[in-house]
Amino acid sequence: MTFVFFLELLVGTNLIDLTLKKKKVTLRELGGCMGPIWPRYYKDCSSVIFMVDSSNITQISSSCIQLLSVLSADPLCRAPVLILFNKRDMPCTMSLTELKSLFRMDDIIASASQPITTLELSVCTGQGLQEVLTWLENIAVK
């Protein structure tokens, strides 16, 4: 099972192998600057994790456009999607309600063909990490 992990700030690509509930899962990280080549990875993708830097307010509209592009790709029309709003520990972030409003998450979820989950995350503090692992495990065992 392969997940594609889209990260706004990562430059380049990385592969990470995990074992979740005795099942091997491969995470492929693709940086935001690599957006033009993301479609090359869609056909081998069974699920998507899309990470948003919620402390970078100037990048929010660009992130939303990239997310819409991912969600509208035919090969991903049934792939479960996890949208992570990262850096929730930073003092300059908007509330989750404000972020979801800017993204128009209710409209996106209502019109998307794939199941979408949103979570808050702080990689530095670990907030939300257990929820992400639970989502990965639930998707991996299907």
Secondary structure as GFF3:
##gff-version 3
##sequence-region A 1 142
A	DSSP	beta_strand	2	7	.	.	.	ID=ss1
A	DSSP	beta_strand	13	20	.	.	.	ID=ss2
A	DSSP	beta_strand	23	31	.	.	.	ID=ss3
A	DSSP	three_ten_helix	32	44	.	.	.	ID=ss4
A	DSSP	beta_strand	47	53	.	.	.	ID=ss5
A	DSSP	three_ten_helix	57	59	.	.	.	ID=ss6
A	DSSP	alpha_helix	60	71	.	.	.	ID=ss7
A	DSSP	three_ten_helix	74	76	.	.	.	ID=ss8
A	DSSP	beta_strand	81	86	.	.	.	ID=ss9
A	DSSP	alpha_helix	96	103	.	.	.	ID=ss10
A	DSSP	alpha_helix	105	111	.	.	.	ID=ss11
A	DSSP	beta_strand	116	120	.	.	.	ID=ss12
A	DSSP	alpha_helix	129	140	.	.	.	ID=ss13
###
